[in-house]
Amino acid sequence: MTVTPELDVNKPRIEANDQKILNLLYAGLNDASIARHLGVGHRTIQRKVHRLMELLEANGRVALGARAQELGLLVGASRQPPRPRGLTARVTDGALRAGVG
Protein backbone atom coordinates (compact mmCIF):
# COMPACT_ATOMS: atom_id res chain seq x y z
CA MET A 1 0.00 0.00 0.00
CA THR A 2 1.36 3.42 -0.99
CA VAL A 3 0.74 6.40 1.24
CA THR A 4 0.53 9.75 -0.55
CA PRO A 5 0.96 12.91 1.49
CA GLU A 6 -2.19 14.98 1.60
CA LEU A 7 -2.07 18.41 0.05
CA ASP A 8 -3.56 21.28 1.98
CA VAL A 9 -6.00 22.65 -0.57
CA ASN A 10 -6.57 25.78 1.53
CA LYS A 11 -2.88 26.73 1.50
CA PRO A 12 -2.01 28.62 -1.68
CA ARG A 13 1.15 27.69 -3.51
CA ILE A 14 3.64 30.49 -3.65
CA GLU A 15 7.02 30.75 -5.34
CA ALA A 16 10.29 30.70 -3.42
CA ASN A 17 10.89 34.43 -4.06
CA ASP A 18 7.38 35.22 -2.81
CA GLN A 19 8.18 33.22 0.34
CA LYS A 20 11.29 35.36 0.85
CA ILE A 21 9.24 38.53 0.37
CA LEU A 22 6.66 37.39 2.94
CA ASN A 23 9.40 36.56 5.44
CA LEU A 24 11.08 39.95 4.94
CA LEU A 25 7.74 41.76 5.27
CA TYR A 26 7.12 39.83 8.47
CA ALA A 27 10.52 40.97 9.72
CA GLY A 28 9.39 44.57 9.23
CA LEU A 29 11.28 45.59 6.10
CA ASN A 30 9.75 48.08 3.68
CA ASP A 31 9.56 47.54 -0.08
CA ALA A 32 12.78 49.43 -0.84
CA SER A 33 14.74 47.41 1.75
CA ILE A 34 13.32 44.14 0.45
CA ALA A 35 14.26 45.15 -3.11
CA ARG A 36 17.85 45.89 -2.04
CA HIS A 37 18.06 42.64 -0.07
CA LEU A 38 16.83 40.56 -3.03
CA GLY A 39 18.67 42.54 -5.70
CA VAL A 40 15.57 43.57 -7.64
CA GLY A 41 13.80 46.84 -8.33
CA HIS A 42 11.59 48.64 -5.82
CA ARG A 43 8.65 48.60 -8.25
CA THR A 44 9.03 44.82 -8.72
CA ILE A 45 8.56 44.32 -4.99
CA GLN A 46 5.55 46.65 -4.95
CA ARG A 47 3.90 44.60 -7.72
CA LYS A 48 4.70 41.29 -6.00
CA VAL A 49 3.36 42.51 -2.64
CA HIS A 50 0.17 43.68 -4.36
CA ARG A 51 -0.19 40.30 -6.09
CA LEU A 52 0.40 38.48 -2.78
CA MET A 53 -2.28 40.62 -1.12
CA GLU A 54 -4.73 39.62 -3.86
CA LEU A 55 -3.73 35.94 -3.69
CA LEU A 56 -4.07 35.77 0.10
CA GLU A 57 -7.12 38.05 0.14
CA ALA A 58 -5.47 40.62 2.41
CA ASN A 59 -6.38 44.30 2.29
CA GLY A 60 -3.07 45.66 3.58
CA ARG A 61 0.49 44.78 4.56
CA VAL A 62 -0.38 43.99 8.17
CA ALA A 63 -3.30 41.82 7.04
CA LEU A 64 -0.97 40.11 4.54
CA GLY A 65 1.44 39.15 7.32
CA ALA A 66 -1.40 37.92 9.53
CA ARG A 67 -2.93 35.91 6.69
CA ALA A 68 0.44 34.41 5.71
CA GLN A 69 1.02 33.38 9.32
CA GLU A 70 -2.50 31.96 9.58
CA LEU A 71 -1.88 29.83 6.47
CA GLY A 72 1.51 28.61 7.73
CA LEU A 73 3.46 30.40 5.01
CA LEU A 74 5.94 31.97 7.45
CA VAL A 75 7.62 28.78 8.61
CA GLY A 76 11.12 29.67 9.77
CA ALA A 77 10.47 33.41 9.52
CA SER A 78 12.20 35.67 11.99
CA ARG A 79 10.92 38.94 13.41
CA GLN A 80 14.51 40.21 13.30
CA PRO A 81 15.38 42.00 10.05
CA PRO A 82 18.38 40.55 8.22
CA ARG A 83 21.68 42.34 8.68
CA PRO A 84 23.05 44.19 5.64
CA ARG A 85 25.52 42.13 3.67
CA GLY A 86 29.19 42.96 4.08
CA LEU A 87 28.82 44.96 7.28
CA THR A 88 29.75 43.83 10.74
CA ALA A 89 29.35 45.49 14.08
CA ARG A 90 31.74 44.94 16.95
CA VAL A 91 31.72 46.12 20.50
CA THR A 92 35.22 47.10 21.57
CA ASP A 93 35.88 48.59 24.99
CA GLY A 94 32.21 49.54 25.30
CA ALA A 95 32.13 51.37 21.95
CA LEU A 96 30.27 50.08 18.92
CA ARG A 97 32.48 50.01 15.89
CA ALA A 98 31.20 49.24 12.38
CA GLY A 99 33.42 47.72 9.80
CA VAL A 100 33.39 45.81 6.58
CA GLY A 101 33.87 42.13 6.98
N, C-alpha and C positions, 0 to 999 in steps of 0.2 A: 504494500500500500504506500503510495506517495503522498506526502503532506505538502501542500502548497501554502506558502504564507498568504494570509489574508491582506488585501489592500484596503486601506482606509479610504473609502469613497468620499468622505467628507473633507479630507485633507487635500487641498489643491497641490498639484505638482508645480514646483518652481525650479528654475535653473540655478546652477551653482552660484553664478554672479548675483542673482536676485537674493539668494540666501545670505551672501556676504553683505549686500546692501541692508537687508533686514537686521542683521547682527550689528552693523555699524550704526544704524538708526537707533536701535535699542540701547547702544552704548552712549547715545546722546550727540553724535556727530551731525553737523548740518550737511546740506547737499554739496557745498563747495569742498568741505573737508573729506567727505566720502569720495568725491571725484578725484581729489589729489591722492588719496590713499590707494584707489584702484587704478589710477593712471588713465582716467577717461575725462571727458568734458563735463563741465557743470550741468549743461543743458541735458546731456545724456542721462545723468542721475535724476534730474527733475522729471524727465519722461518716464524713466523706469519706476520711480516712486509713485507717480500718478497711475501707471499701469498696475502696480501692486495694490494700490488703494482700490482700484476698480475690481481687480481679481479677488481680493479678500473682503470686498464690500465694506470698506472703512471710509469714513468721511473726513479724515484728517490724519496727521502723522501720529498723534498719540493713540488714536483709535486703531491705526495700522499696527503699531507695536503691540497693543492689547490683543488684537485679533490674531496676530502672528503667534503670540505666546499661547493664546487659547487653543490654537490649532496644532501646537507643538512644533512650530517651525523655527523656534529659537534655541534648539538643543545645542548646548555648548556655548551659548552667547554669554558675553561678559558685560556687566554694567560699566566696566572701566574702559575708557576710550583707548585705542591702541596708541603706543608711543610713536612719534615720528621716526621714520627710518633714518639711520645714520647719526642720530644724536644720542648722547648719553648724559646722564646727570650724576654727579658724584658729590658726596658730602665729605669735605676735607676740613678738619679742624673747625667744625661747626658752620662752615660756609658752603653754600651750594655752588658748585662750579659746573658749567656746561661745557661739553667738548664734543668733538666729532670722534666717533669710534665705533 
